[in-house]
Amino acid sequence: MSLQTSLNVEARSAVGKGPNRRLRASGMVPGIFYSSKGDNIPVQVPSLPLTKAYEKLGSTQVFNLVVTGDGEEKTVPSLIWKLHHHPFKNQVMHVDFFGVDLEKEIKLVVPLVFEGVSNAVKNEGGVLTVYRDHLEIVCLPLSIPENIVVDVSELELGKNLLVEEIALPEGVKAMYDENYAVVGVNIPAAIEEESEEEGEEGAEEQEAAEEGEAS
């Protein structure tokens, strides 16, 4: 929650490649504000304050977006929904803001942070493999976590942690159709081959012993 943070933007009437190019040349970033009521408002915002706000908020923290236009000013709880960057320059080309209703749940994706080292990795030669580094959730806007911490310290060799097993903050629900694996400790190929060879040797010894008894 970051409602103590505010970002000022201005409504704009000129849209298209030409006006957008001129905005960027003047240090501004063109964008769209999508309100919770379905309105799409073209806006412009200074590049530096936008960059600093995104570094602090990311795309998961609610803040106050102050929209000025037609002689009016309104403050709307919002998210920085998406930043579009230049393919090779350090420049923000476009920004999407998403207005939220603080009383209605919202669906979005948050990053996963993996913590801990399991005995299987530390002492048994296992390899921690991350299958998903994000999770789709639903919750009220002010309950959106910056990230979700996943404890992998108890993962055993050859086992996976499923999405339904992740501990979520209060008021947060994971969205999924299938109970997929998020992270696991895999057995390296060398260990698997060694185990298979030992199994084959054991089988051969058993066969030899049985043949000896039969004779």
C-alpha positions in Angstrom: 0.0 0.0 0.0 1.4 3.4 -1.0 -1.4 5.9 -0.9 1.1 8.4 0.6 2.8 8.5 -2.8 1.3 10.8 -5.5 2.1 11.3 -9.2 0.8 14.2 -11.2 -0.3 13.8 -14.8 -2.0 16.1 -17.3 -4.8 15.1 -19.7 -3.9 15.7 -23.4 -5.9 16.1 -26.5 -3.2 15.6 -29.2 -2.6 11.9 -29.9 -0.8 9.9 -32.5 2.8 9.3 -33.5 3.7 13.0 -34.2 2.4 14.5 -31.0 3.8 11.6 -29.0 7.3 12.0 -30.6 7.2 15.7 -29.6 6.2 14.9 -26.1 9.1 12.5 -25.7 11.5 15.1 -27.1 10.4 17.5 -24.4 11.0 15.0 -21.6 7.4 13.9 -21.3 5.9 10.4 -21.6 2.6 9.9 -23.3 0.2 7.5 -21.6 -3.4 6.3 -21.1 -5.3 6.4 -17.8 -7.9 3.5 -17.7 -10.5 4.3 -15.0 -12.3 1.7 -13.0 -15.5 2.8 -14.7 -14.1 2.0 -18.2 -13.0 5.5 -19.3 -9.8 5.8 -21.3 -8.1 9.2 -20.9 -4.9 10.2 -22.8 -2.4 11.7 -20.4 1.2 13.0 -20.3 3.6 12.8 -17.4 7.2 14.0 -16.9 9.7 11.2 -17.4 11.8 11.6 -14.3 9.0 11.6 -11.7 7.4 8.6 -13.5 10.6 6.6 -13.4 11.2 7.3 -9.7 7.6 6.4 -8.9 7.9 3.1 -10.8 11.2 2.3 -9.0 9.4 2.7 -5.7 6.0 1.2 -6.6 6.5 -1.3 -9.4 3.2 -2.4 -10.9 1.7 -3.8 -7.7 1.4 -0.9 -5.3 -1.5 1.5 -5.2 -0.8 5.2 -5.2 -2.6 8.5 -5.8 -2.7 9.6 -9.4 -3.5 13.3 -9.7 -5.1 14.0 -13.1 -5.3 17.6 -14.2 -7.4 18.7 -17.2 -10.1 21.1 -18.3 -9.4 23.3 -15.3 -10.2 20.4 -12.9 -8.0 18.2 -10.8 -9.0 14.8 -9.5 -7.1 12.2 -7.4 -7.6 8.6 -8.2 -6.2 5.5 -6.5 -4.2 3.8 -9.3 -1.6 1.3 -10.4 1.2 1.8 -12.9 -0.1 -1.0 -15.0 2.6 -1.2 -17.7 5.7 0.7 -18.9 6.7 0.4 -22.5 10.4 0.9 -23.0 12.4 1.8 -26.1 14.0 -1.4 -27.6 17.6 -0.3 -27.0 17.5 3.2 -25.5 17.0 3.9 -21.8 13.7 5.6 -22.4 10.1 5.1 -21.4 8.0 5.3 -24.5 4.5 4.9 -23.1 2.8 4.3 -19.8 -0.6 2.7 -18.8 -2.2 3.7 -15.6 -5.1 1.7 -14.1 -7.6 3.3 -11.7 -8.9 1.0 -9.0 -11.9 0.9 -6.8 -10.6 0.3 -3.3 -13.7 -1.7 -2.4 -13.5 -4.2 -5.3 -11.1 -7.0 -5.8 -8.6 -6.9 -8.6 -6.8 -9.6 -10.5 -3.1 -9.2 -11.3 0.3 -10.9 -11.4 2.9 -10.5 -8.6 6.5 -11.8 -8.5 7.6 -14.8 -6.4 10.7 -14.6 -4.2 12.3 -17.9 -3.2 14.0 -18.1 0.2 15.8 -20.8 2.1 18.1 -23.7 1.1 16.9 -27.3 1.5 18.9 -30.2 2.8 18.3 -31.8 -0.6 20.2 -29.0 -2.3 22.8 -28.5 0.4 23.8 -32.1 1.1 22.2 -34.4 -1.4 23.2 -32.9 -4.7 19.8 -31.7 -5.7 19.2 -28.7 -8.0 16.6 -26.1 -7.2 14.5 -25.5 -10.4 12.0 -22.6 -10.6 9.1 -23.3 -12.9 7.2 -20.1 -12.3 8.6 -16.8 -11.0 5.2 -15.1 -10.8 1.7 -15.8 -9.6 -1.7 -14.5 -10.6 -3.7 -13.5 -7.6 -7.0 -11.7 -6.7 -7.4 -9.4 -3.7 -8.5 -5.9 -2.7 -6.2 -3.2 -4.1 -4.8 -2.2 -0.7 -4.0 -5.8 0.1 -1.8 -6.3 -3.0 1.6 -7.7 -1.8 4.8 -6.3 -3.3 5.8 -10.0 -3.8 5.1 -13.4 -2.4 7.8 -15.2 -0.4 8.1 -18.9 -1.1 10.0 -21.0 1.5 11.9 -23.8 -0.2 13.9 -24.9 2.9 11.8 -28.1 3.4 11.8 -29.3 -0.2 12.9 -32.9 -0.6 14.9 -34.4 -3.4 12.7 -35.1 -6.4 9.8 -33.2 -5.0 7.9 -30.2 -6.2 6.0 -27.4 -4.4 2.5 -26.9 -5.9 0.7 -23.6 -6.2 -2.0 -24.7 -3.7 0.8 -25.2 -1.1 2.1 -21.7 -1.2 1.4 -19.7 1.9 -0.4 -16.5 0.9 -1.0 -13.2 2.8 -4.4 -12.7 4.4 -7.0 -11.7 1.9 -5.0 -12.9 -1.1 -6.1 -15.8 -3.3 -4.2 -17.6 -6.1 -5.9 -17.9 -9.5 -5.3 -21.2 -11.3 -7.2 -23.9 -13.2 -4.7 -26.7 -12.6 -2.6 -27.2 -9.5 0.8 -26.7 -11.2 4.3 -27.0 -9.8 6.0 -23.7 -8.9 9.4 -24.9 -7.8 11.1 -28.2 -7.3 14.4 -30.0 -6.3 15.5 -32.1 -9.3 17.8 -35.0 -9.2 20.9 -34.3 -11.5 21.3 -36.7 -14.4 24.6 -38.1 -13.0 22.9 -39.1 -9.8 20.0 -40.7 -11.7 22.4 -42.7 -13.9 24.4 -43.8 -10.9 21.2 -44.9 -9.2 20.1 -46.8 -12.3 23.5 -48.6 -12.6 23.3 -49.6 -8.9 19.8 -51.0 -9.6 21.0 -52.9 -12.6 24.0 -54.3 -10.7 21.7 -55.3 -7.8 19.4 -57.1 -10.2 22.3 -59.0 -11.8 23.6 -60.1 -8.4 20.1 -61.3 -7.5 19.8 -63.3 -10.7 23.2 -64.8 -10.2 22.3 -65.8 -6.6 19.1 -67.4 -7.8 20.9 -69.4 -10.5 23.4 -70.6 -8.0 20.7 -71.9 -5.7 19.0 -73.6 -8.6 22.2 -75.5 -9.5 
